[in-house]
Amino acid sequence: MSLPRFDLDTKRGQRVFKPTGIPGATVNIYGAGIAGLALACALRQKCIPYNIYDPRPDVGGHSYGINLLSWAYGSVVDFLDPPMKPYDFRRATAVDACFGRRGRIYSSDLPSFTHYRAIDSEVRKVLAQGHDIHWNHKITNVQLEKSTTHLTFENGSTKHSRFLVDAGGEQSAFRNILLPSSQATVLPYVVYAGRRRITHSEYRDAGYAEYFGTYNAAWQYPDKQGEPFLTVSKVHLWPDQKSNAAGAVVGDMPDIELRWTYSRPANGPSDPLYRPNRPKDEATKIPEAFYQEVAQLQKERLSSLMYKLFDDAEQLKNDRVLHWLQRKRLVSKNTLLVLADKKIVLLGDSAHGLPNLQSKGASYAMYDAVRFAEHLQGYLAGQSQLRDYFEPMHALWKEEVEMAEKELERIHDPMLIKRYPARPTEQLHVARSKSI
Ligand SMILES: Cc1cc2nc3c(=O)[nH]c(=O)nc-3n(C[C@H](O)[C@H](O)[C@H](O)COP(=O)(O)OP(=O)(O)OC[C@H]3O[C@@H](n4cnc5c(N)ncnc54)[C@H](O)[C@@H]3O)c2cc1C
């Protein structure tokens, strides 16, 4: 069990820990993703004991670029051990961190201080520091019995929990077993995402460097109905750094990974590129029709950056391409309240799934966790009911899921883009950033 930090023992110059002394208050967190780790950080700071479990072998694994909003990461940095300034958090996790940069994104919708582009695995690594995480704990069974939740893990161990937070994300095994009817809805969009690794010289000589400047992401809206919405972002891969005798870093400049997305509304159920029911392991099977469609793109309408990426459909075949499903999910408020009365709380993507194109899911995962830790403190002090957490939060999630769906509609529709150049809720996000 991870016990929270208490104080610095000045005599021994060491940190000492103490439990809260509140019986039954140990919070068992399932899922060491963004929500689970952010919650663990906040509980540690509030001296509330917790355990954290995850099916993966370690914090590494998949990595993708995520746009993070400052009202979200700005509320987590104080709970890190040691605490970080938001600026340093950005520098540690940004896609261009190896150059000491802070992941700037060009956006006409939002001022640059409000958001940046991070690497998801780097964010998790920073949040995971100092926690004793139980890796390799894949749930195979969940049983509810009066005030106890019994978890069985694939590795043969079990856990009898009186207080459980499910932060198992979109694929949460806990939620899937407990609430099998809570299915996600696949939205009618065709989305393909690819990665292309290039050397730094290719990046410079082919004009990418000039196009990106100091920014890390760009996109192109459709000009007319039927054209795709295109995005491209970049990640500077950390160099295999070596030091010379004077301690200076020598060696090649880091390679760059260009990450693109191609998306458009589905043309009905017979669209060969729209595969809402494809099994998980077929995400890498890319139909030839996709490359044919890219070859048909009207090249003269593409910006020079998109032209470089999408000009050669044959070249795209060498990229690592995935078919992305755009899912939305919202567990009903009534279900969440019933579970809260049994001291089971769902947070992050487990409770509300947003489509990953132009997503804000990672920011909400952090926000949910920090707000829940605050609420829990009040609950443990007898000031509120656990279920009260969901009154404001469920309304917020509902609004965000609806807005995310509308945003997908907007970015694919030239008429809507003209009418609404920026997403209406951005004003809310800017206001939140200023209030931190
Ligand atoms: C390709 C992609 C791009 C994205 N881009 C953005 C973006 O730009 N901005 C943004 O805000 N969000 C983005 N998102 C969404 C964002 O990553 C999620 O909303 C966020 O990570 C949710 O945090 P979470 O802690 O709820 O879940 P996760 O971070 O997914 O963590 C869930 C944890 O539970 C564990 N787990 C439990 N049960 C299972 C199981 N059965 N199977 C697998 N794992 C399990 C996992 O190992 C993991 O550690 C993107 C997502 C994807 C996939």
The ligand as an SDF file (V2000), in Angstrom:
LIG
                    3D

 53 58  0  0  0  0  0  0  0  0999 V2000
   -4.6460    7.8790  -30.3330 C   0  0  0  0  0  0  0  0  0  0  0  0
   -5.2170    8.7290  -29.2490 C   0  0  0  0  0  0  0  0  0  0  0  0
   -5.0650   10.1090  -29.2940 C   0  0  0  0  0  0  0  0  0  0  0  0
   -5.5720   10.9050  -28.2890 C   0  0  0  0  0  0  0  0  0  0  0  0
   -5.3910   12.2660  -28.3140 N   0  0  0  0  0  0  0  0  0  0  0  0
   -5.8070   13.0190  -27.2890 C   0  0  0  0  0  0  0  0  0  0  0  0
   -5.5690   14.4490  -27.2390 C   0  0  0  0  0  0  0  0  0  0  0  0
   -4.9670   15.0420  -28.1270 O   0  0  0  0  0  0  0  0  0  0  0  0
   -5.9970   15.1420  -26.1490 N   0  0  0  0  0  0  0  0  0  0  0  0
   -6.6630   14.5180  -25.1330 C   0  0  0  0  0  0  0  0  0  0  0  0
   -7.0180   15.1880  -24.1670 O   0  0  0  0  0  0  0  0  0  0  0  0
   -6.9180   13.1930  -25.1520 N   0  0  0  0  0  0  0  0  0  0  0  0
   -6.5150   12.4390  -26.1880 C   0  0  0  0  0  0  0  0  0  0  0  0
   -6.7760   11.1020  -26.2090 N   0  0  0  0  0  0  0  0  0  0  0  0
   -7.6030   10.5310  -25.1350 C   0  0  0  0  0  0  0  0  0  0  0  0
   -6.8370   10.3700  -23.8540 C   0  0  0  0  0  0  0  0  0  0  0  0
   -5.6600    9.6130  -24.0650 O   0  0  0  0  0  0  0  0  0  0  0  0
   -7.7250    9.6930  -22.8410 C   0  0  0  0  0  0  0  0  0  0  0  0
   -8.9320   10.4220  -22.7500 O   0  0  0  0  0  0  0  0  0  0  0  0
   -7.0830    9.6420  -21.4630 C   0  0  0  0  0  0  0  0  0  0  0  0
   -5.8770    8.8920  -21.4980 O   0  0  0  0  0  0  0  0  0  0  0  0
   -8.0540    9.0350  -20.4690 C   0  0  0  0  0  0  0  0  0  0  0  0
   -7.3980    8.8020  -19.2500 O   0  0  0  0  0  0  0  0  0  0  0  0
   -7.8590    7.5990  -18.3310 P   0  0  0  0  0  0  0  0  0  0  0  0
   -6.9130    7.5960  -17.1820 O   0  0  0  0  0  0  0  0  0  0  0  0
   -9.3030    7.6750  -18.0820 O   0  0  0  0  0  0  0  0  0  0  0  0
   -7.6040    6.3200  -19.2250 O   0  0  0  0  0  0  0  0  0  0  0  0
   -6.2030    5.7700  -19.7490 P   0  0  0  0  0  0  0  0  0  0  0  0
   -5.1920    6.8420  -19.7790 O   0  0  0  0  0  0  0  0  0  0  0  0
   -6.5180    5.0220  -20.9840 O   0  0  0  0  0  0  0  0  0  0  0  0
   -5.7460    4.7630  -18.6110 O   0  0  0  0  0  0  0  0  0  0  0  0
   -6.4500    3.5700  -18.3660 C   0  0  0  0  0  0  0  0  0  0  0  0
   -5.5350    2.6140  -17.5950 C   0  0  0  0  0  0  0  0  0  0  0  0
   -6.2900    1.4650  -17.2560 O   0  0  0  0  0  0  0  0  0  0  0  0
   -5.6210    0.2950  -17.6760 C   0  0  0  0  0  0  0  0  0  0  0  0
   -6.6450   -0.7000  -18.0680 N   0  0  0  0  0  0  0  0  0  0  0  0
   -7.5850   -1.1510  -17.2560 C   0  0  0  0  0  0  0  0  0  0  0  0
   -8.3550   -2.0880  -17.8550 N   0  0  0  0  0  0  0  0  0  0  0  0
   -7.8860   -2.2460  -19.0750 C   0  0  0  0  0  0  0  0  0  0  0  0
   -8.2600   -3.0860  -20.1590 C   0  0  0  0  0  0  0  0  0  0  0  0
   -9.2600   -3.9490  -20.1040 N   0  0  0  0  0  0  0  0  0  0  0  0
   -7.5480   -2.9750  -21.3050 N   0  0  0  0  0  0  0  0  0  0  0  0
   -6.5450   -2.1120  -21.4070 C   0  0  0  0  0  0  0  0  0  0  0  0
   -6.1370   -1.3140  -20.3670 N   0  0  0  0  0  0  0  0  0  0  0  0
   -6.8100   -1.3600  -19.2240 C   0  0  0  0  0  0  0  0  0  0  0  0
   -4.6710    0.7220  -18.7730 C   0  0  0  0  0  0  0  0  0  0  0  0
   -3.5170   -0.0790  -18.7420 O   0  0  0  0  0  0  0  0  0  0  0  0
   -4.3490    2.1640  -18.4070 C   0  0  0  0  0  0  0  0  0  0  0  0
   -3.1950    2.2930  -17.6340 O   0  0  0  0  0  0  0  0  0  0  0  0
   -6.2760   10.2970  -27.2200 C   0  0  0  0  0  0  0  0  0  0  0  0
   -6.4350    8.9000  -27.1770 C   0  0  0  0  0  0  0  0  0  0  0  0
   -5.9190    8.1160  -28.1790 C   0  0  0  0  0  0  0  0  0  0  0  0
   -6.0940    6.6180  -28.1030 C   0  0  0  0  0  0  0  0  0  0  0  0
  1  2  1  0
  2  3  1  0
  2 52  2  0
  3  4  2  0
  4  5  1  0
  4 50  1  0
  5  6  2  0
  6  7  1  0
  6 13  1  0
  7  8  2  0
  7  9  1  0
  9 10  1  0
 10 11  2  0
 10 12  1  0
 12 13  2  0
 13 14  1  0
 14 15  1  0
 14 50  1  0
 15 16  1  0
 16 17  1  0
 16 18  1  0
 18 19  1  0
 18 20  1  0
 20 21  1  0
 20 22  1  0
 22 23  1  0
 23 24  1  0
 24 25  2  0
 24 26  1  0
 24 27  1  0
 27 28  1  0
 28 29  2  0
 28 30  1  0
 28 31  1  0
 31 32  1  0
 32 33  1  0
 33 34  1  0
 33 48  1  0
 34 35  1  0
 35 36  1  0
 35 46  1  0
 36 37  1  0
 36 45  1  0
 37 38  2  0
 38 39  1  0
 39 40  1  0
 39 45  2  0
 40 41  1  0
 40 42  2  0
 42 43  1  0
 43 44  2  0
 44 45  1  0
 46 47  1  0
 46 48  1  0
 48 49  1  0
 50 51  2  0
 51 52  1  0
 52 53  1  0
M  END
$$$$
